[in-house]
């Protein structure tokens, strides 16, 4: 019976890019890139099993032991603080968490700043450190529209190129933190499968260093 290392990959472009790195590191699963709707795929010869999950759920699968390893954005790790080990910065999915506002906006400081975001903990911590009172407006969709409709003064969001901000009359006011994809491991898996996990981590590190 094959002893599989289980890897949770984020669905979408980032997951496909990350899988390519695992492939180069010596852990291929050709079926994974075929046109199918399978969510769990494996390569018994290499002893690896991949499965696709929503990006924000990767850390949950790893923390709860359903996956040994996973790839999650550092935004998710900072926001949710899952009880996992962060092993490696894969240096893909690079972007910035920023505060953005309409180009005509100025902070008078008279009242609490209305902040629309999907990352309430990051936003709260950032403005608390600045000593600024805020009113967090939690949104799940496109936050760029909130200032345009008068719902918020500013937004806290992830920006890759800045094109969406510009097209909606917004600009970056302040950078909060850099974001990238990270390899994470469950604590129990790391304890009992230490050798194999470190071996995979070393192989992936070589791939990362080879493309930077």
Number of C-alpha atoms within 10 A of each C-alpha: 5 10 10 16 19 22 26 28 26 25 16 12 10 18 21 16 13 22 22 16 22 18 14 14 18 13 21 20 21 11 12 20 10 9 7 8 7 11 12 14 16 21 17 13 11 15 14 18 21 23 19 20 18 13 19 15 16 26 27 18 17 28 22 15 16 15 23 24 32 29 26 28 25 21 23 19 18 14 15 16 12 15 15 21 15 17 16 17 18 21 15 16 19 15 18 19 21 20 22 25 27 20 13 8 14 9 10 8 9 7 11 13 18 19 27 28 26 21 22 18 14 20 23 17 12 15 15 12 8 9 9 13 15 15 14 21 17 13 13 9 9 11 21 24 17 20 22 16 9 10 14 21 21 27 27 25 21 23 20 12 10 15 11 13 17 13 10 15 15 23 21 20 15 12 14 17 15 14 22 16 25 22 21 27 27 24 19 15 21 18 11 10 13 13 11 13 19 13 11 17 19 15 17 24 17 14 19 17 10 8 8 6
